[in-house]
Amino acid sequence: MQTEAWTRHELQRVLLVTGIIAGGLAFDQLVDFWGQTLTNVGIWGAFLYWLRGARPDDQLALGICVLYATLGEIFLSLVWGLYEYRLANVPLFVPPGHALLFMLGRILAEKIDRWIEWVVPLAAAPFVFLLAVTGLGTLDALLFALFLLCLLSGRASRLYAVMFVLSLAMEVYGTWLGNWTWAAEAPWLGFTTLNPPLAAGAFYCMLDMLVVATVAGRQAKTPAGLNGGPVALRLAGVGGSRPV
C-alpha cells in the first residue's frame, strides 16, 4: 500500500507534539517546585486545543485514550507498583500526554510502509530473548508477547509497530531524566525488569488497541462514523483523511 505524502501541516504537528512531550518532561524534572504544575497546564492546554479542532470521531478517540490512560496509570503505578514517578504520584500531564503520543503515532503510521509491521518485532525479538535467558529482563518476554498479540489482532498493526518504537524512545528519555523509575522486580510476578524494559511499548500498544477497539465498536453501530469518515481506518493509520 502506497503511503501518503507529508503535508506542511502534518510536519508542523509532528514537530510540535514531539517538542511538547520532550520539553514537558524536561521541565517537570529540571524546574524546582513549579515544574510539574506548569507542565500539567501546558500539556493539558495543548491537548484541549487540538481536541477542540478535531472532528467528533477523533474527539471520541482522544477522550477515550485519556480515560484508559488514567485508569492504566493508576493501576500500573499506584496499585501494581511497576514503576514510580518522581513525586510518587501520577502527574496530571501523563494521561493527555498519552493522547498526544497516540496522535503522533497515528500521523506517522500513515506515512510509513507496512514493512514496519514485521521489521520492529524481528529487530526486538533477539534482544528480548537475550534479556530473558540472562535473567536481566524476564518481564520483557511477557510484554513482547502482548505486543505480538496486538500485531496479530490485525486491526491497527502498523500503528502498534510505530507506537512500540515511539514509546520506547519516550521511556528511555523519561527514565534518563528521572521523571519515573521502573522497579527492579515486578511486584506479584517476580519478573526482573530493566529501567525501562525494552518491551515497555507493549503497554502503549495495549492502550491504543483498547482505543481502536472501542471506537470501532461504536462505529459498528453507526457504520458511516460519527462524521461520515472511515474511523477504524484512520485509527489504524491507513485512512486517507487528515489525522487529529
C-alpha positions in Angstrom: 0.0 0.0 0.0 1.4 3.4 -1.0 1.8 5.8 1.9 0.7 9.4 1.8 3.0 12.3 1.2 3.8 14.7 4.0 2.0 18.0 4.2 3.3 21.1 5.9 0.5 20.9 8.5 1.5 17.3 9.4 5.2 18.1 9.7 4.4 21.0 12.0 2.1 18.9 14.1 4.8 16.1 14.5 7.4 18.6 15.5 5.1 20.4 17.9 3.9 17.2 19.6 7.5 15.9 19.9 8.7 19.2 21.3 5.8 19.5 23.8 6.4 16.0 25.1 10.2 16.2 25.3 10.1 19.8 26.7 7.4 19.0 29.2 9.3 16.0 30.6 12.4 18.1 30.9 10.6 21.0 32.5 8.9 18.7 35.0 12.2 17.2 36.1 14.6 20.2 35.9 12.4 23.1 37.3 12.0 23.0 41.0 8.6 23.4 42.7 6.6 24.8 39.8 7.9 22.5 37.1 5.3 19.8 37.3 2.4 22.3 37.7 3.4 24.3 34.7 3.9 21.1 32.7 0.4 20.0 33.7 -1.1 23.2 32.4 1.0 23.2 29.2 0.2 19.7 28.1 -3.4 19.9 29.0 -3.7 23.2 27.2 -2.1 21.7 24.0 -4.3 18.6 24.2 -7.5 20.6 24.7 -6.5 23.0 21.8 -6.2 20.1 19.4 -9.2 18.3 20.8 -11.4 21.4 20.2 -10.4 21.5 16.5 -10.8 17.7 15.8 -13.7 16.0 14.2 -16.3 14.4 16.5 -14.9 10.8 15.9 -11.4 12.0 16.6 -12.5 13.7 19.7 -14.0 10.5 20.9 -10.8 8.6 20.2 -8.7 11.1 22.1 -11.1 11.3 25.0 -11.2 7.5 25.3 -7.4 7.4 25.2 -7.2 9.9 28.2 -9.7 7.8 30.1 -8.0 4.5 29.6 -4.6 6.0 30.2 -5.7 7.4 33.5 -7.0 4.1 34.7 -3.9 2.3 33.4 -1.5 4.7 35.1 -3.4 4.4 38.4 -3.2 0.6 38.3 0.3 0.1 36.9 2.0 2.8 39.1 -0.1 3.3 42.2 -1.6 -0.2 42.6 0.8 -2.6 41.0 3.9 -0.5 41.7 5.6 -1.5 38.4 7.1 2.0 38.1 7.1 5.1 40.2 7.0 8.8 39.3 9.5 11.1 41.0 6.9 12.6 43.3 5.2 9.2 44.0 2.1 10.4 42.2 0.6 10.2 38.7 1.3 13.6 37.2 -1.8 15.2 35.7 0.0 15.7 32.4 0.6 12.0 31.8 -2.9 11.0 30.5 -3.1 13.8 27.9 0.5 13.1 27.1 -0.5 9.6 26.2 -3.2 11.0 23.9 -0.7 13.3 22.2 1.7 10.4 21.7 -1.3 8.4 20.2 -2.0 11.3 17.9 1.7 11.4 16.9 1.7 7.7 16.2 -1.4 7.9 14.0 0.3 10.6 11.8 3.5 8.6 11.5 1.6 5.3 10.8 0.0 6.9 7.8 3.4 7.8 6.4 5.3 4.5 6.9 5.2 1.5 4.7 3.8 -1.8 6.0 7.3 -3.2 6.4 7.4 -1.7 9.9 4.9 -4.3 11.0 7.5 -7.1 10.7 10.8 -5.2 11.0 10.0 -4.0 14.5 9.2 -7.4 16.1 12.0 -9.1 14.2 14.5 -6.5 15.4 13.3 -6.7 19.0 13.0 -10.4 19.3 16.7 -11.3 19.7 17.2 -8.7 22.4 14.1 -9.9 24.3 15.4 -13.4 24.1 18.8 -12.4 25.4 17.2 -10.5 28.3 15.1 -13.5 29.2 17.8 -16.1 29.1 20.3 -13.9 31.1 17.6 -13.0 33.6 18.2 -9.3 33.2 14.7 -8.6 32.0 12.4 -11.5 32.2 9.3 -9.2 32.2 10.2 -8.3 28.6 9.2 -11.8 27.4 5.7 -11.2 28.7 5.5 -7.7 27.4 6.8 -8.8 24.0 4.1 -11.5 23.8 1.5 -8.7 24.5 3.0 -6.7 21.7 2.7 -9.6 19.3 -0.9 -10.1 20.4 -1.6 -6.5 19.4 0.1 -7.0 16.0 -1.9 -10.2 15.3 -5.1 -8.5 16.2 -4.9 -7.1 12.7 -7.0 -4.0 13.5 -4.2 -1.4 13.5 -0.9 -3.4 13.4 1.0 -0.6 11.7 0.0 1.8 14.4 1.1 -0.6 17.1 4.5 -1.1 15.5 5.0 2.6 15.3 3.9 3.1 18.9 6.3 0.3 20.1 9.2 2.3 18.8 7.9 5.8 19.8 7.1 4.7 23.4 10.5 3.0 23.8 12.2 6.3 22.8 10.0 8.2 25.3 10.6 5.7 28.0 14.4 5.9 27.6 14.2 9.7 27.6 11.9 9.9 30.6 13.8 7.4 32.8 17.1 9.1 31.8 15.8 12.4 33.0 14.4 10.7 36.1 10.7 11.5 35.6 9.9 7.9 36.6 11.8 4.8 37.5 10.8 1.1 36.9 11.0 -1.3 39.8 13.9 -3.8 39.5 11.5 -6.6 40.1 7.8 -6.6 39.0 5.6 -7.0 42.1 3.4 -10.0 42.3 5.1 -11.7 39.4 8.8 -11.6 40.5 10.0 -10.9 36.9 13.1 -8.8 36.6 12.9 -5.5 34.7 15.3 -3.0 33.2 14.8 0.7 33.6 13.0 0.9 31.3 12.0 -2.5 29.9 12.9 -3.0 26.3 9.3 -4.0 25.5 7.6 -1.3 27.7 5.9 -0.2 24.5 3.6 -3.2 24.8 1.6 -1.2 27.4 1.2 1.7 25.0 0.1 -0.7 22.3 -2.5 -2.3 24.6 -3.8 1.2 25.4 -4.1 2.0 21.7 -5.7 -1.3 20.9 -8.4 -0.6 23.5 -9.0 2.8 22.0 -9.2 1.4 18.5 -11.5 -1.4 19.6 -13.8 0.9 21.5 -14.1 3.4 18.6 -14.5 0.6 16.1 -17.3 -0.9 18.3 -19.1 2.5 18.2 -18.5 2.7 14.5 -20.2 -0.7 14.0 -23.4 0.9 15.5 -23.1 3.8 13.1 -21.2 2.4 10.0 -20.6 5.8 8.4 -18.7 7.0 11.5 -19.7 10.0 13.6 -18.6 12.4 10.9 -19.1 10.3 7.8 -15.4 9.1 7.7 -13.8 5.7 7.9 -12.9 5.9 11.6 -11.4 2.4 12.0 -9.1 3.0 9.0 -7.9 6.4 10.3 -7.2 4.9 13.7 -5.2 2.1 12.0 -3.1 4.7 10.3 -4.2 3.8 6.8 -7.0 6.2 6.1 -6.9 8.9 3.6 -8.3 11.6 5.8 -6.4 14.1 7.9 -5.4 12.9 11.4 -6.3 14.8 14.5 
